[in-house]
Amino acid sequence: MRRTDLTVTLPLRAAEWFNQGGGFEIRPLPVALPPLCVTVHWHPRFERDPGLAWLRDRVVETLADPD
């Protein structure tokens, strides 16, 4: 992204997480969007895989609404 003229729209918590080094500018959207529902899906075969369980938890934690 840094070397392009592209933009990305992310939930604020995800944007803040990706911008931990402070290399990007975070701006509010100029329009209101409906609430975002984030879901995580996986194949039942991987239900007990500890590495994938950890990854799912990090994704949910990063994108979840803090309220």
N, C-alpha and C positions, 0 to 999 in steps of 0.2 A: 504494500500500500504506500509506503513512504516515497517511492520513486514513481508514483503514478498520479493521475488526476482523478482517481476513483475515490468513492466514499463507501462507507459501510454503515448499516443501521443495526445496532445491537441493544439489548436491554442494558440499562445503565450499569448494573453490577458487572456484567460481562465486559463492557467497554472499559470500566475502571480496572478490572483484572488484567485485561490485555494491555492496558496503558500503565502498568506499574512503573515502568521506566520513565514515564512522562514524555515520551517522544511524539505523542499525537495530541491533537486538540479535540476535546469532547464538547459537543454542542447539543443543545436540545433541538428536537425536530420542530420545524415551523408549523406543523399541523398536529392535531390530536389523533392518536391512533386508539383503536379499541384495545382492551387488555389482552395481553399475550399469554396463551396457555402453552407451557413447555411440557412435553412428555418424552419419556425415554422408553424405547422398545428394544427387546433383545430376544433371541431365540431361546426357548426353554432349555435347550441343551447346555447353555452357558449360565444357567441360574446360579450354580454353585462355584463358578470360577472366581477365586478371590481377587485376581487382578482386574477382571471386568467389573466385579462388584465395586471395587475401589473407584474405577473410572466412572461408573454410573453415578456413584455418590458425589464425586467431584463435579460432574456436569450438573446434577440437580442442585448442589450447593451453590455453584457459581451463577446459575440462571434463575434460581428461585427468588420469589418476592420476599424481601426481608420482613415484611409485616405479618 
